[in-house]
Amino acid sequence: MSKEKRKNLIKKFLQGRLRFTEFAITNACIAQCSFCDIWKQRPKIFVDKEKALRAIDRLADFGVAHLTITGGEPLLHPDVVAFVERAAKRRMNNAVLNAAPSLLMRGDILKRLEDAGCDVLSISFDSGDPVTMAESRKIPCIMEEMSRALEMIKQTKLKTMASVLIWNDNYDKLEEVCVRAKNMGYDFISFNYPTFSESKVYPLGGDGVNLSRENVIQGLQDVIKLRKTGKYGIINSAISMRNIIDYLQNPAAVNYHCLGGKHVLFLDWFFDIHPCMQLPETLGNILDGNMKESDLCKPSCNACNMSWYRDLSMFMYGIKSVPVLLESLSGAKNFI
């Protein structure tokens, strides 16, 4: 993260206006994951370039200091570099998600993303086993392609993050996943907690994530132990993961509820803002000139264990968030 982006993030935090947003720019995807139905959607939608640039400007005006560009597969969008460039120009830390590593080796895309100001490439990583990985994404030779892409990325200033979903195949062998990710050269690892969504825009679920509560808890407890070793660059807060365990055991016992709709947002390819990708309700359309920052005021929620939204919400509880902040700073210094 550049000095200017870091200053912007700190400024928004001190103002109480810090927000994080996921922006889904397309529902097109090469992968055919068993735990996501976006790839089945018709018609395929790619956000209009000029509208998307206006949307990013409005997000910045509303206090958004981190933007994750997602999809579908965002690298299929012909204007993804322009979106990264606009986010960087507005001093937003930004990440681009990727599910098909072959796209990272296409032409000069890595150089263009680097020059545009991309901070992190977050690459889906489901298993330490190449066969399982290929089967889970329905992309033959995906691990080999990933290895080649990571070698190319190492020639740039871009950081890489293995984005690991806890699912049926890996919840009991997450150290194997971490070891493989580290050996492949990833800078960081983030874990996503299994969840279901009935959203018409962003449907999630399936047999792959149909774990028992006990299995999810086992996986989270293992990640907490792995994080303590300091070997793998795991960025999830242990305090947040314990909060999720509390939620799974007794929702009424959690200390931190989700602030999706207030500090953490999801912007879909129709430019509608949702409290999170799981909820069908909208807070408004970002391109609506009448929408104001004060419209981002949804009450806290405790209805699911959606990782990105709950993890980031942990930072927005004032003095109560100090232990989370200190833990995160010590665990991933190079990330910021």
Backbone as numpy.savetxt, mean C-alpha at the origin, in Angstrom:
# Nx Ny Nz CAx CAy CAz Cx Cy Cz
13.28 9.31 0.52 12.44 10.50 0.52 13.32 11.74 0.52
13.03 12.70 -0.33 13.82 13.92 -0.41 13.59 14.79 0.83
14.49 15.72 1.02 14.38 16.65 2.15 13.09 17.44 2.08
12.72 17.89 0.87 11.50 18.68 0.71 10.25 17.85 1.02
10.24 16.60 0.59 9.09 15.74 0.89 9.00 15.47 2.39
10.15 15.26 3.03 10.17 15.01 4.46 9.66 16.23 5.23
10.10 17.41 4.82 9.64 18.65 5.48 8.13 18.83 5.30
7.63 18.51 4.11 6.20 18.63 3.86 5.40 17.68 4.75
5.89 16.45 4.87 5.19 15.46 5.70 5.16 15.92 7.16
6.29 16.40 7.65 6.36 16.86 9.05 5.46 18.07 9.26
5.48 18.99 8.30 4.64 20.18 8.39 3.16 19.81 8.49
2.72 18.92 7.60 1.31 18.52 7.61 0.97 17.78 8.91
1.91 17.00 9.40 1.68 16.28 10.67 1.49 17.26 11.81
2.35 18.27 11.92 2.26 19.26 13.00 1.00 20.10 12.87
0.51 20.28 11.65 -0.73 21.03 11.43 -1.97 20.20 11.73
-1.79 18.88 11.91 -2.94 17.99 12.09 -3.67 17.71 10.79
-3.00 17.97 9.64 -3.64 17.81 8.33 -3.03 16.67 7.53
-2.13 15.91 8.12 -1.44 14.87 7.37 -2.41 13.79 6.91
-2.35 13.51 5.61 -3.20 12.46 5.04 -2.39 11.59 4.09
-2.84 10.35 3.98 -2.25 9.35 3.09 -3.35 8.88 2.15
-3.02 8.69 0.89 -4.05 8.29 -0.08 -3.53 7.21 -1.02
-4.38 6.24 -1.30 -4.17 5.29 -2.39 -5.01 5.76 -3.57
-4.40 5.84 -4.73 -5.09 6.28 -5.94 -5.03 5.14 -6.95
-6.18 4.52 -7.21 -6.28 3.42 -8.18 -6.53 4.02 -9.55
-5.53 3.94 -10.45 -5.61 4.63 -11.73 -6.13 3.74 -12.86
-6.28 2.45 -12.59 -6.84 1.54 -13.60 -7.28 0.24 -12.93
-8.23 -0.43 -13.56 -8.61 -1.76 -13.07 -8.06 -2.85 -13.99
-7.21 -2.48 -14.94 -6.56 -3.47 -15.80 -5.40 -4.11 -15.05
-5.20 -5.40 -15.23 -4.13 -6.09 -14.53 -3.72 -7.35 -15.30
-2.43 -7.64 -15.28 -1.93 -8.86 -15.92 -2.13 -10.06 -15.00
-1.89 -9.85 -13.70 -2.03 -10.94 -12.74 -3.50 -11.35 -12.61
-3.72 -12.61 -12.24 -5.07 -13.12 -12.02 -5.11 -13.78 -10.64
-5.01 -12.97 -9.62 -4.88 -13.46 -8.26 -6.19 -14.05 -7.75
-6.07 -15.11 -6.97 -7.26 -15.79 -6.44 -7.94 -14.98 -5.34
-7.21 -14.00 -4.77 -7.78 -13.23 -3.65 -8.16 -11.81 -4.06
-8.25 -11.57 -5.37 -8.65 -10.26 -5.88 -9.39 -10.45 -7.19
-10.53 -9.78 -7.34 -11.34 -9.95 -8.55 -11.28 -8.77 -9.49
-10.36 -7.83 -9.24 -10.30 -6.64 -10.08 -10.01 -7.02 -11.55
-9.16 -8.01 -11.73 -8.77 -8.39 -13.10 -9.95 -8.91 -13.92
-11.04 -9.29 -13.24 -12.22 -9.78 -13.94 -13.14 -8.65 -14.40
-12.92 -7.46 -13.93 -13.85 -6.36 -14.19 -13.87 -5.95 -15.66
-15.06 -5.61 -16.12 -15.27 -5.06 -17.45 -16.25 -3.90 -17.32
-16.03 -2.82 -18.08 -14.92 -2.58 -19.00 -13.64 -2.20 -18.25
-12.51 -2.22 -18.96 -11.26 -1.77 -18.37 -11.21 -0.24 -18.41
-10.81 0.33 -17.29 -10.84 1.79 -17.14 -9.43 2.30 -16.87
-9.05 3.35 -17.58 -7.79 4.05 -17.35 -8.15 5.52 -17.10
-7.74 6.06 -15.95 -8.12 7.43 -15.65 -7.57 8.40 -16.70
-8.35 9.43 -16.99 -7.92 10.48 -17.90 -6.73 11.23 -17.30
-5.72 11.47 -18.13 -4.48 12.08 -17.65 -4.73 13.45 -17.00
-5.37 14.35 -17.70 -5.54 15.71 -17.16 -6.41 15.72 -15.91
-7.44 14.89 -15.89 -8.27 14.82 -14.69 -7.48 14.26 -13.51
-6.65 13.26 -13.79 -5.86 12.66 -12.72 -4.84 13.66 -12.16
-4.25 14.46 -13.02 -3.30 15.48 -12.55 -4.01 16.51 -11.68
-5.22 16.89 -12.06 -6.01 17.81 -11.23 -6.35 17.17 -9.90
-6.67 15.87 -9.94 -7.01 15.16 -8.71 -5.82 15.13 -7.75
-4.62 14.89 -8.27 -3.42 14.86 -7.42 -3.17 16.23 -6.81
-3.39 17.29 -7.58 -3.24 18.65 -7.04 -4.23 18.90 -5.90
-5.45 18.45 -6.07 -6.46 18.65 -5.02 -6.13 17.85 -3.78
-5.62 16.64 -3.97 -5.20 15.84 -2.81 -4.11 16.57 -2.04
-3.15 17.14 -2.76 -2.09 17.89 -2.10 -2.67 19.08 -1.33
-3.64 19.76 -1.93 -4.28 20.89 -1.26 -5.01 20.46 0.00
-5.45 19.19 0.04 -6.18 18.66 1.20 -5.25 18.06 2.25
-3.94 18.21 2.09 -3.00 17.75 3.10 -2.37 16.40 2.85
-2.61 15.81 1.70 -2.03 14.49 1.41 -0.52 14.65 1.18
0.28 13.96 1.98 1.74 14.03 1.86 2.34 12.70 1.42
1.51 11.66 1.32 1.97 10.40 0.75 0.90 9.87 -0.19
1.33 9.49 -1.40 0.42 8.95 -2.40 0.94 7.61 -2.88
0.11 6.59 -2.74 0.42 5.28 -3.32 -0.40 5.13 -4.59
0.27 4.92 -5.70 -0.41 4.76 -6.99 -0.60 3.27 -7.23
-1.85 2.87 -7.31 -2.19 1.46 -7.39 -3.14 1.20 -8.55
-3.67 -0.01 -8.61 -4.60 -0.38 -9.66 -5.58 -1.40 -9.13
-5.81 -2.44 -9.89 -5.14 -3.04 -11.00 -3.62 -2.91 -10.98
-3.09 -2.88 -12.17 -1.65 -2.75 -12.38 -1.35 -1.35 -12.90
-0.87 -0.45 -12.05 -0.67 0.94 -12.47 0.33 1.11 -13.60
1.30 0.20 -13.73 2.28 0.33 -14.80 1.70 0.07 -16.18
0.46 -0.41 -16.24 -0.21 -0.55 -17.53 -0.76 0.79 -18.02
-0.86 1.77 -17.12 -1.38 3.08 -17.52 -0.28 3.85 -18.25
-0.55 4.36 -19.44 0.49 5.04 -20.22 1.01 6.33 -19.59
0.27 6.88 -18.62 0.65 8.16 -18.03 1.09 8.04 -16.57
1.43 6.84 -16.13 1.80 6.66 -14.73 3.00 7.53 -14.34
3.96 7.71 -15.24 5.12 8.54 -14.92 4.71 9.99 -14.69
3.77 10.48 -15.47 3.29 11.85 -15.30 2.63 12.03 -13.94
1.94 10.99 -13.47 1.29 11.08 -12.17 2.32 11.11 -11.04
3.36 10.30 -11.18 4.45 10.31 -10.20 5.12 11.68 -10.18
5.36 12.21 -11.37 6.02 13.52 -11.48 5.21 14.61 -10.80
3.89 14.59 -11.00 3.04 15.61 -10.36 3.04 15.44 -8.84
2.98 14.22 -8.37 3.01 13.98 -6.93 4.32 14.49 -6.34
5.43 14.22 -7.01 6.73 14.67 -6.52 6.82 16.20 -6.55
6.27 16.80 -7.60 6.27 18.26 -7.70 5.50 18.89 -6.55
4.45 18.20 -6.09 3.66 18.69 -4.95 4.23 18.18 -3.62
5.46 17.72 -3.65 6.21 17.29 -2.46 5.55 16.13 -1.73
4.93 15.25 -2.48 4.34 14.04 -1.91 5.35 12.90 -1.98
5.61 12.24 -0.86 6.28 10.96 -0.92 5.36 10.03 -1.71
5.91 9.17 -2.56 5.02 8.36 -3.38 5.58 6.97 -3.62
4.67 6.05 -3.83 5.02 4.66 -4.13 4.17 4.20 -5.30
4.74 3.34 -6.12 4.00 2.72 -7.24 3.96 1.22 -6.99
2.76 0.65 -7.01 2.61 -0.79 -6.81 2.82 -1.54 -8.12
3.26 -2.79 -7.99 3.50 -3.60 -9.18 3.21 -5.06 -8.86
2.49 -5.72 -9.77 2.19 -7.14 -9.61 2.84 -7.99 -10.69
3.22 -7.39 -11.79 3.84 -8.11 -12.92 5.23 -7.54 -13.16
6.29 -8.15 -12.61 7.64 -7.60 -12.71 8.14 -7.39 -14.13
7.60 -8.11 -15.10 8.05 -7.94 -16.48 7.86 -6.49 -16.95
6.86 -5.80 -16.39 6.59 -4.42 -16.78 7.71 -3.48 -16.33
8.43 -3.87 -15.28 9.52 -3.04 -14.78 10.73 -3.09 -15.71
10.76 -4.07 -16.59 11.88 -4.22 -17.52 11.55 -3.70 -18.91
10.41 -3.07 -19.03 9.94 -2.60 -20.33 10.56 -1.23 -20.66
11.33 -1.16 -21.74 11.90 0.11 -22.17 12.72 0.78 -21.08
12.53 2.09 -20.93 13.28 2.86 -19.94 12.40 3.28 -18.77
11.39 2.46 -18.44 10.42 2.84 -17.42 11.08 3.13 -16.06
12.10 2.36 -15.68 12.74 2.58 -14.39 13.43 3.94 -14.34
14.13 4.28 -15.40 14.80 5.57 -15.47 13.79 6.70 -15.43
12.70 6.54 -16.13 11.66 7.58 -16.16 11.02 7.75 -14.79
10.75 6.65 -14.09 10.18 6.74 -12.75 11.17 7.40 -11.79
12.44 7.04 -11.92 13.46 7.65 -11.07 13.53 9.15 -11.32
13.60 9.55 -12.57 13.69 10.97 -12.91 12.44 11.74 -12.48
11.29 11.06 -12.49 10.03 11.71 -12.13 9.91 11.95 -10.62
10.70 11.23 -9.83 10.65 11.43 -8.38 9.94 10.33 -7.62
9.87 9.13 -8.21 9.29 7.99 -7.49 10.20 7.61 -6.32
9.61 7.31 -5.19 10.38 6.95 -4.00 10.50 5.45 -3.81
9.39 4.72 -4.02 9.38 3.29 -3.72 8.60 2.53 -4.79
9.15 1.40 -5.20 8.40 0.43 -5.99 7.98 -0.69 -5.05
6.69 -0.87 -4.89 6.15 -1.89 -4.00 5.69 -3.06 -4.85
6.38 -4.20 -4.73 6.15 -5.34 -5.61 5.49 -6.48 -4.85
4.39 -6.99 -5.37 3.66 -8.08 -4.71 4.55 -9.31 -4.60
4.57 -9.90 -3.40 5.47 -11.02 -3.12 4.73 -11.97 -2.17
4.27 -13.09 -2.69 3.36 -13.94 -1.93 4.01 -15.16 -1.29
5.17 -15.58 -1.79 5.74 -16.84 -1.33 7.23 -16.87 -1.60
7.95 -17.67 -0.79 9.36 -17.89 -1.05 9.59 -18.97 -2.08
8.53 -19.63 -2.51 8.63 -20.73 -3.48 8.23 -20.24 -4.86
9.10 -20.34 -5.87 8.79 -19.84 -7.22 7.53 -20.46 -7.82
7.31 -21.76 -7.59 6.14 -22.42 -8.18 4.85 -21.86 -7.57
4.84 -21.73 -6.24 3.66 -21.19 -5.56 3.41 -19.75 -5.98
4.50 -18.98 -6.10 4.38 -17.59 -6.50 3.75 -17.47 -7.88
4.20 -18.30 -8.81 3.66 -18.27 -10.17 2.20 -18.68 -10.19
1.85 -19.66 -9.38 0.47 -20.14 -9.33 -0.45 -19.11 -8.68
0.02 -18.45 -7.64 -0.83 -17.50 -6.92 -1.19 -16.29 -7.77
-0.30 -15.93 -8.71 -0.52 -14.75 -9.55 -0.90 -15.11 -10.99
-0.79 -16.40 -11.32 -1.05 -16.88 -12.68 -0.12 -16.17 -13.68
1.14 -16.00 -13.26 2.16 -15.41 -14.13 3.34 -16.38 -14.16
3.54 -17.11 -15.25 4.66 -18.05 -15.33 6.01 -17.34 -15.14
6.92 -18.00 -14.44 8.30 -17.50 -14.27 8.35 -16.13 -13.59
7.35 -15.83 -12.75 7.30 -14.51 -12.14 8.50 -14.25 -11.23
8.98 -15.28 -10.52 10.10 -15.08 -9.62 11.38 -14.77 -10.39
11.57 -15.44 -11.51 12.74 -15.17 -12.32 12.70 -13.75 -12.88
11.51 -13.33 -13.33 11.36 -11.97 -13.83 11.59 -10.96 -12.72
11.13 -11.28 -11.53 11.31 -10.39 -10.39 12.79 -10.22 -10.06
13.54 -11.31 -10.10 14.98 -11.25 -9.81 15.69 -10.35 -10.82
15.32 -10.49 -12.09 15.96 -9.66 -13.12 15.58 -8.19 -12.95
14.32 -7.95 -12.61 13.86 -6.57 -12.41 14.57 -5.93 -11.22
14.74 -6.68 -10.13 15.42 -6.14 -8.95 16.87 -5.80 -9.26
17.52 -6.60 -10.08 18.89 -6.29 -10.47 18.95 -4.97 -11.24
17.97 -4.74 -12.09 17.91 -3.48 -12.84 17.62 -2.31 -11.93
16.72 -2.51 -10.96 16.35 -1.43 -10.05 17.54 -1.01 -9.20
18.41 -1.96 -8.87 19.59 -1.66 -8.06 20.52 -0.67 -8.76
20.36 -0.49 -10.06 21.18 0.47 -10.79 20.59 1.88 -10.71
19.47 2.04 -10.01 18.81 3.34 -9.84 18.79 3.72 -8.36
18.19 4.85 -8.08 18.03 5.29 -6.69 16.70 4.84 -6.10
15.92 4.12 -6.87 14.61 3.67 -6.40 14.75 2.64 -5.28
13.89 2.74 -4.28 13.83 1.75 -3.23 12.78 0.70 -3.58
12.98 -0.52 -3.10 12.04 -1.59 -3.38 11.45 -2.16 -2.10
10.18 -2.48 -2.15 9.49 -3.05 -1.00 8.72 -4.29 -1.44
8.95 -5.40 -0.76 8.17 -6.61 -1.00 6.85 -6.47 -0.26
5.76 -6.49 -1.00 4.43 -6.35 -0.40 3.83 -7.74 -0.23
3.82 -8.23 1.00 3.49 -9.63 1.30 2.09 -9.73 1.91
1.22 -10.42 1.24 -0.10 -10.72 1.79 -0.01 -11.98 2.64
-0.51 -11.92 3.85 -0.62 -13.12 4.68 -1.82 -13.92 4.16
-1.55 -15.15 3.68 -2.62 -15.96 3.10 -2.40 -17.42 3.45
-3.26 -18.28 2.90 -3.26 -19.69 3.29 -1.91 -20.37 3.10
-1.18 -19.99 2.07 0.06 -20.69 1.79 1.22 -20.28 2.69
1.21 -19.03 3.23 2.42 -18.55 3.89 2.28 -18.18 5.36
1.07 -18.23 5.93 0.89 -17.72 7.30 1.76 -18.45 8.31
2.16 -19.70 8.01 2.96 -20.49 8.94 4.42 -20.63 8.49
4.80 -19.89 7.45 6.21 -19.92 7.01 6.66 -18.55 6.52
6.37 -17.55 7.32 6.67 -16.18 6.93 8.16 -15.86 7.01
8.90 -16.58 7.85 10.34 -16.35 7.88 10.96 -16.77 6.55
10.47 -17.86 5.98 10.95 -18.31 4.67 10.71 -17.23 3.62
9.55 -16.56 3.70 9.23 -15.49 2.77 10.20 -14.31 2.96
10.46 -13.96 4.22 11.36 -12.84 4.51 12.78 -13.13 4.05
13.24 -14.34 4.29 14.60 -14.71 3.88 14.74 -14.61 2.37
13.74 -15.11 1.65 13.79 -15.07 0.19 13.78 -13.63 -0.30
12.92 -12.79 0.30 12.84 -11.39 -0.12 14.16 -10.67 0.13
14.76 -10.92 1.29 16.04 -10.28 1.60 17.13 -10.74 0.63
17.19 -12.03 0.36 18.21 -12.57 -0.54 18.04 -12.06 -1.97
16.80 -11.72 -2.33 16.56 -11.19 -3.67 16.93 -9.72 -3.77
17.13 -9.07 -2.63 17.60 -7.69 -2.65 16.58 -6.62 -2.33
15.42 -7.00 -1.78 14.44 -5.99 -1.40 14.98 -5.12 -0.25
14.65 -3.83 -0.31 15.07 -2.91 0.76 14.19 -3.03 1.99
12.90 -3.26 1.78 11.93 -3.32 2.87 10.91 -4.41 2.61
10.16 -4.74 3.65 9.04 -5.67 3.52 7.84 -5.08 4.25
6.69 -5.10 3.61 5.44 -4.73 4.29 4.50 -5.91 4.23
3.74 -6.10 5.29 2.78 -7.20 5.35 1.36 -6.65 5.27
0.56 -7.32 4.44 -0.86 -7.01 4.32 -1.66 -8.08 5.01
-2.66 -7.67 5.79 -3.44 -8.61 6.58 -4.64 -9.08 5.76
-4.95 -10.37 5.78 -6.03 -10.90 4.95 -7.38 -10.32 5.34
-8.14 -9.92 4.33 -9.44 -9.33 4.60 -10.35 -9.55 3.40
-11.64 -9.32 3.57 -12.62 -9.45 2.51 -13.27 -8.09 2.26
-13.61 -7.84 1.02 -14.29 -6.60 0.67 -15.40 -6.89 -0.32
-16.58 -6.34 -0.06 -17.70 -6.50 -0.98 -17.89 -5.24 -1.82
-16.90 -4.36 -1.80 -16.97 -3.16 -2.61 -17.07 -3.51 -4.09
-17.96 -2.85 -4.81 -18.10 -3.10 -6.24 -16.89 -2.57 -7.01
-16.22 -1.58 -6.44 -15.05 -1.02 -7.09 -13.81 -1.86 -6.82
-13.64 -2.30 -5.57 -12.41 -2.99 -5.19 -12.72 -4.28 -4.44
-13.20 -5.30 -5.13 -13.54 -6.57 -4.47 -12.31 -7.37 -4.08
-12.26 -7.81 -2.84 -11.16 -8.63 -2.32 -11.74 -9.84 -1.62
-10.96 -10.92 -1.58 -11.43 -12.10 -0.87 -11.01 -13.37 -1.59
-11.81 -14.43 -1.41 -11.50 -15.69 -2.06 -10.92 -16.71 -1.09
-10.79 -17.93 -1.57 -10.32 -19.02 -0.72 -8.91 -18.79 -0.19
-8.09 -18.08 -0.97 -6.70 -17.87 -0.56 -6.54 -17.14 0.75
-7.48 -16.26 1.08 -7.38 -15.50 2.32 -8.45 -15.92 3.34
-9.06 -17.06 3.10 -10.09 -17.54 4.01 -9.44 -18.28 5.18
-8.63 -17.55 5.96 -7.93 -18.12 7.09 -8.79 -18.06 8.35
-8.52 -18.95 9.27 -9.17 -18.85 10.57 -8.56 -17.69 11.35
-9.29 -17.19 12.31 -8.78 -16.12 13.16 -7.47 -16.54 13.82
-7.40 -17.78 14.25 -6.20 -18.28 14.93 -4.99 -18.28 13.99
-5.21 -18.62 12.72 -4.11 -18.63 11.77 -3.60 -17.23 11.46
-4.52 -16.28 11.36 -4.10 -14.89 11.12 -3.29 -14.39 12.31
-3.77 -14.70 13.51 -3.05 -14.28 14.71 -1.66 -14.91 14.75
-1.57 -16.18 14.39 -0.26 -16.84 14.34 0.68 -16.12 13.39
0.16 -15.78 12.21 0.98 -15.07 11.24 1.47 -13.74 11.77
0.58 -12.97 12.40 0.95 -11.66 12.94 1.97 -11.79 14.06
1.78 -12.77 14.92 2.74 -12.98 16.00 4.12 -13.34 15.45
4.15 -14.12 14.39 5.43 -14.47 13.77 6.10 -13.24 13.15
5.30 -12.37 12.50 5.86 -11.16 11.91 6.44 -10.25 13.00
5.76 -10.15 14.12 6.27 -9.35 15.24 7.64 -9.86 15.68
7.76 -11.18 15.79 9.05 -11.77 16.18 10.13 -11.51 15.13
9.75 -11.64 13.86 10.71 -11.39 12.78 11.13 -9.93 12.75
10.21 -9.05 13.04 10.53 -7.61 13.06 11.56 -7.31 14.15
11.42 -7.96 15.28 12.33 -7.72 16.40 13.77 -8.08 16.07
13.97 -9.01 15.14 15.33 -9.40 14.79 16.08 -8.29 14.06
15.33 -7.39 13.42 15.94 -6.29 12.68 16.61 -6.70 11.39
16.39 -7.94 10.94 17.10 -8.45 9.77 16.46 -8.08 8.44
15.14 -7.83 8.44 14.43 -7.86 7.17 13.83 -6.51 6.74
13.96 -5.48 7.52 13.39 -4.19 7.14 11.88 -4.20 7.10
11.26 -4.90 8.04 9.79 -4.94 8.10 9.28 -3.60 8.61
8.41 -2.96 7.83 7.98 -1.61 8.19 6.70 -1.57 9.00
5.95 -2.66 9.07 4.74 -2.68 9.90 5.12 -2.46 11.36
4.36 -1.63 12.03 4.59 -1.40 13.45 4.14 -2.60 14.28
4.99 -3.04 15.21 4.60 -4.14 16.09 3.41 -3.75 16.94
3.36 -2.47 17.32 2.23 -1.99 18.12 0.94 -2.09 17.31
1.02 -1.76 16.02 -0.15 -1.87 15.16 -0.58 -3.31 14.99
0.39 -4.21 14.81 0.04 -5.62 14.64 -0.58 -6.19 15.92
-0.09 -5.76 17.07 -0.72 -6.21 18.32 -2.13 -5.64 18.44
-2.33 -4.43 17.90 -3.67 -3.83 17.88 -4.62 -4.67 17.02
-4.11 -5.18 15.88 -4.92 -6.04 15.02 -5.23 -7.37 15.72
-4.25 -7.91 16.42 -4.49 -9.14 17.18 -5.59 -8.91 18.22
-5.53 -7.77 18.91 -6.58 -7.44 19.87 -7.94 -7.36 19.18
-7.95 -6.76 17.98 -9.19 -6.64 17.23 -9.76 -8.02 16.89
-8.90 -8.93 16.47 -9.35 -10.27 16.10 -9.84 -11.06 17.30
-9.25 -10.81 18.45 -9.65 -11.52 19.66 -10.86 -10.89 20.34
-10.92 -9.57 20.31 -12.04 -8.85 20.95 -12.08 -7.43 20.39
-12.90 -7.17 19.36 -12.92 -5.84 18.73 -13.11 -4.69 19.70
-13.82 -4.93 20.78 -14.06 -3.85 21.74 -12.82 -3.47 22.54
-11.78 -4.30 22.46 -10.60 -4.08 23.30 -9.51 -3.26 22.63
-9.67 -2.90 21.36 -8.57 -2.23 20.65 -8.36 -0.81 21.16
-7.10 -0.37 21.13 -6.76 0.98 21.58 -6.78 2.00 20.44
-6.65 1.52 19.21 -6.59 2.42 18.06 -7.61 1.96 17.02
-8.56 2.82 16.72 -9.51 2.54 15.65 -8.94 3.09 14.34
-9.59 2.73 13.23 -9.14 3.17 11.91 -9.64 4.59 11.63
-8.77 5.42 11.07 -9.13 6.79 10.73 -9.30 6.95 9.22
-9.66 5.85 8.55 -9.99 5.92 7.13 -11.15 6.88 6.91
-11.01 7.77 5.96 -12.03 8.78 5.72 -11.70 10.11 6.36
-10.65 10.12 7.17 -10.21 11.36 7.80 -8.73 11.61 7.49
-7.89 10.64 7.81 -6.46 10.79 7.56 -5.92 9.79 6.52
-6.67 8.75 6.24 -6.27 7.76 5.25 -7.42 7.59 4.26
-7.11 7.66 2.96 -8.17 7.73 1.95 -7.90 6.78 0.78
-8.96 6.49 0.06 -8.86 5.71 -1.18 -9.57 6.47 -2.29
-8.84 6.76 -3.37 -9.41 7.44 -4.53 -9.50 6.45 -5.67
-10.71 6.24 -6.18 -10.88 5.22 -7.22 -10.76 5.83 -8.61
-10.91 4.97 -9.63 -10.72 5.40 -11.02 -11.90 6.22 -11.53
-12.92 6.41 -10.70 -14.00 7.34 -11.03 -13.79 8.69 -10.34
-12.67 8.81 -9.60 -12.30 10.01 -8.84 -13.18 10.23 -7.61
-13.83 9.16 -7.16 -14.58 9.20 -5.91 -13.65 8.86 -4.75
-13.78 9.60 -3.65 -12.97 9.35 -2.47 -13.76 8.47 -1.51
-13.14 7.37 -1.09 -13.74 6.44 -0.13 -12.94 6.47 1.17
-13.59 6.16 2.30 -12.84 6.04 3.54 -11.77 4.96 3.46
-12.05 3.90 2.69 -11.05 2.89 2.38 -11.55 2.10 1.18
-10.68 1.27 0.61 -11.06 0.52 -0.58 -12.15 -0.51 -0.29
-12.38 -0.79 0.98 -13.34 -1.82 1.34 -14.77 -1.30 1.40
-14.93 0.01 1.58 -16.26 0.57 1.79 -16.83 1.17 0.51
-18.09 0.87 0.22 -18.72 1.43 -0.99 -19.07 2.91 -0.84
-19.22 3.38 0.40 -19.61 4.77 0.60 -18.52 5.73 0.12
-18.93 6.89 -0.34 -17.98 7.89 -0.80 -18.12 9.16 0.03
-17.03 9.91 0.09 -17.03 11.19 0.78 -17.24 12.33 -0.20
-17.22 12.00 -1.48 -17.38 13.02 -2.52 -16.48 12.69 -3.70
-16.57 13.51 -4.71 -15.74 13.35 -5.90 -14.66 14.43 -5.89
-13.41 14.01 -6.01 -12.29 14.93 -5.87 -12.32 16.05 -6.90
-12.99 15.81 -8.04 -13.05 16.82 -9.09 -14.23 17.77 -8.91
-15.04 17.52 -7.91 -16.16 18.41 -7.60 -15.61 19.67 -6.95
-15.78 20.79 -7.60 -15.26 22.05 -7.08 -15.83 22.44 -5.73
-16.97 21.86 -5.38 -17.59 22.20 -4.09 -17.04 21.37 -2.94
-16.28 20.33 -3.24 -15.74 19.51 -2.17 -14.64 20.27 -1.43
-14.68 20.17 -0.09 -13.74 20.89 0.76 -12.96 19.90 1.62
-11.84 20.34 2.15 -11.05 19.50 3.04 -11.86 19.08 4.26
-12.75 19.96 4.70 -13.57 19.64 5.88 -14.54 18.50 5.63
-14.74 18.11 4.35 -15.62 16.98 4.05 -14.96 15.65 4.41
-13.65 15.67 4.63 -12.91 14.46 4.99 -12.95 14.31 6.51
-14.08 13.87 7.00 -14.30 13.89 8.45 -15.07 12.68 8.95
-14.92 11.54 8.29 -15.64 10.34 8.72 -15.21 9.93 10.13
-16.16 9.58 11.01 -15.79 9.09 12.34 -14.92 7.85 12.26
-14.17 7.59 13.31 -13.29 6.42 13.33 -14.11 5.14 13.18
-13.43 4.11 12.66 -14.11 2.86 12.32 -13.35 1.69 12.94
-14.07 0.62 13.24 -13.44 -0.59 13.81 -14.08 -1.83 13.21
-14.30 -1.77 11.88 -15.08 -2.83 11.23 -14.24 -3.90 10.55
-12.94 -3.67 10.36 -12.14 -4.66 9.66 -10.67 -4.52 10.06
-9.81 -5.34 9.48 -8.38 -5.30 9.79 -7.56 -4.92 8.56
-8.08 -4.02 7.72 -7.38 -3.59 6.52 -6.05 -2.93 6.89
-4.96 -3.54 6.47 -3.63 -3.20 7.00 -3.21 -1.77 6.74
-3.22 -1.32 5.49 -2.69 0.00 5.16 -3.39 1.09 5.94
-4.70 0.98 6.04 -5.50 2.02 6.69 -5.31 2.00 8.20
-5.29 0.82 8.78 -5.14 0.73 10.23 -3.71 1.05 10.66
-2.74 0.60 9.89 -1.35 0.88 10.26 -1.06 2.37 10.25
-1.50 3.06 9.20 -1.22 4.49 9.09 -2.05 5.32 10.07
-3.23 4.84 10.40 -4.06 5.56 11.38 -3.37 5.66 12.73
-2.51 4.69 13.02 -1.84 4.65 14.32 -1.00 5.90 14.58
-0.58 6.59 13.51 0.28 7.76 13.67 -0.51 9.03 13.99
-1.83 8.96 13.94 -2.63 10.18 13.99 -3.43 10.32 15.29
-2.91 9.78 16.38 -3.60 9.83 17.67 -2.87 10.71 18.68
-2.16 11.72 18.21 -1.52 12.66 19.12 -0.47 12.01 20.01
-0.50 12.36 21.29 0.48 11.85 22.24 0.44 10.33 22.33
-0.72 9.77 22.09 -0.90 8.32 22.13 -0.10 7.62 21.02
0.26 8.38 19.97 0.97 7.80 18.84 2.49 7.86 18.99
2.99 8.50 20.03 4.44 8.66 20.18 5.18 7.32 20.18
4.72 6.31 20.93 5.43 5.01 20.89 5.45 4.40 19.50
4.36 4.56 18.75 4.30 4.02 17.39 5.30 4.74 16.49
5.35 6.07 16.63 6.26 6.87 15.82 7.72 6.50 16.11
8.07 6.39 17.38 9.44 6.06 17.76 9.83 4.66 17.28
8.89 3.72 17.41 9.16 2.36 16.96 9.38 2.31 15.45
8.57 3.05 14.71 8.67 3.04 13.27 9.95 3.71 12.80
10.33 4.80 13.45 11.56 5.51 13.08 12.79 4.62 13.30
12.76 3.87 14.39 13.91 3.02 14.69 13.95 1.77 13.81
12.79 1.35 13.32 12.72 0.13 12.55 12.96 0.28 11.06
12.78 1.49 10.54 12.94 1.68 9.09 13.52 3.04 8.80
14.69 3.31 9.37 15.31 4.64 9.20 15.52 5.00 7.74
15.96 4.06 6.94 16.26 4.34 5.55 15.00 4.56 4.72
13.84 4.15 5.27 12.60 4.27 4.51 12.20 5.74 4.37
12.57 6.57 5.36 12.20 7.97 5.29 13.41 8.86 5.06
